[in-house]
Amino acid sequence: MYKDIKTVDAVFAAHPDKLNLQKAKDLLAYLPEKISSGMLALMVLQAACFVVNNDNPKEAEWKPDYNNKDQEKWFPWYRGGDSTGSGFRFSGADCGWAGTATSGGARLALKDEERAEHMNEFFSDWYKELYLMLD
């Protein structure tokens, strides 16, 4: 159940055959920290969204379909933040089908509002790392 996915370890343990955190870190080892930290955050969030969206093995794999205006796509929505991260805060969950803003795009889409709120509750530091270049 997606509500059990509360840590990075839980994300990667959910699909050890498909997801490998150490391999992701190894890929980024040759990049400067300023670049690799944001890329690792994106990898972690993509993996977490995949696991949270596809927590029922009896259902077909959920993928955002931007040709389907009836399919909702939810994202945690944040406001603010400066170079220290001060002011970065959750603003709510948002859903839309036309285009993207600072949502993170299709790979970070969630299939319902509850999952978007769950991702904020347990993975907001990763969103912060992705969206802000902290000193």
C-alpha positions, 0 to 999 in steps of 0.5 A: 500500500502506498501509505507504507512508502515513507522513506527512500529505503522503502521506495527502493525496497518496494521494487528491488528488481527495478530500482537500485539506489546505489546504482543511481548514486554511482551514476552521479559520482562523477558530477559536481555536488551542485549538479548531482544532488538535484539529479539524485533528488529527481531520481528518488522522486521519480522512483517514489512516484512510480511506487506510490502510483503503482502500489496495487499489483492487480491493477495495470501500471499507471502512467500519466497520459497527456492525451487524455484530458479526463485523466487527473494528474496531481502534484504537490505544489510549493511556494517560496524559498530562497538560496537557504531554503527558508520559506519553502513550504507546501501550498497544496495539491494541484491537478491539471491536464493542460501543460505543466508549470513548476510541477516537475512534469509527467514523471512526477505526476500522481494519480490522485490528491491523496498520493500528492499529499502523501508525497509532500508529507514524506518526501518534501525535502527531496522536492526542496532539493530538486526545486532549489539550489541550496548553498 
